[in-house]
Amino acid sequence: MEFLVELLIEVVAQLSFELLGESAAHSLGRRRSTNRWAAYLGCMSLGGLAGMLATAVLPEPLLGREITGLNVLVSPLITASLMHLLGRWLRGRDSEPGTLTSFSGAWIFATAFSFTRFWILTHWIALS
């Protein structure tokens, strides 16, 4: 049960950062086409930065459990699926969704977020 709560918290955190990013991109005005690989690199960089920020806010493992790598695999898949559904919904409303609302862009962002948080919590905290 604790694993499911931890997974839910991780997904909510990732979705929050991705929705913030998508909202910021939307509020900046009209989108222009970009190179897909450059967009993926941006998603990975922003995901890593968001993971560091989230770790600064919550510098301990959620629920006081020992960190396992399972969340690094599972939560990005759930987050990417939800963001993909949002992208499909936006396309149905004649909107132009960004890279974060594609499955691949959201998965790259969420994986970078999870992996960064996992690495910091398992390596840096263990050293201190």
Rosetta blueprint (number, residue, H / E / L):
1 M L
2 E H
3 F H
4 L H
5 V H
6 E H
7 L H
8 L H
9 I H
10 E H
11 V H
12 V H
13 A H
14 Q H
15 L H
16 S H
17 F H
18 E H
19 L H
20 L H
21 G H
22 E H
23 S H
24 A H
25 A H
26 H H
27 S H
28 L L
29 G L
30 R L
31 R L
32 R L
33 S L
34 T L
35 N L
36 R H
37 W H
38 A H
39 A H
40 Y H
41 L H
42 G H
43 C H
44 M H
45 S H
46 L H
47 G H
48 G H
49 L H
50 A H
51 G H
52 M H
53 L H
54 A H
55 T H
56 A H
57 V H
58 L L
59 P L
60 E L
61 P L
62 L H
63 L H
64 G H
65 R L
66 E L
67 I L
68 T L
69 G L
70 L H
71 N H
72 V H
73 L H
74 V H
75 S H
76 P H
77 L H
78 I H
79 T H
80 A H
81 S H
82 L H
83 M H
84 H H
85 L H
86 L H
87 G H
88 R H
89 W H
90 L H
91 R H
92 G H
93 R L
94 D L
95 S L
96 E L
97 P L
98 G L
99 T H
100 L H
101 T H
102 S L
103 F H
104 S H
105 G H
106 A H
107 W H
108 I H
109 F H
110 A H
111 T H
112 A H
113 F H
114 S H
115 F H
116 T H
117 R H
118 F H
119 W H
120 I H
121 L H
122 T H
123 H H
124 W H
125 I H
126 A H
127 L H
128 S L
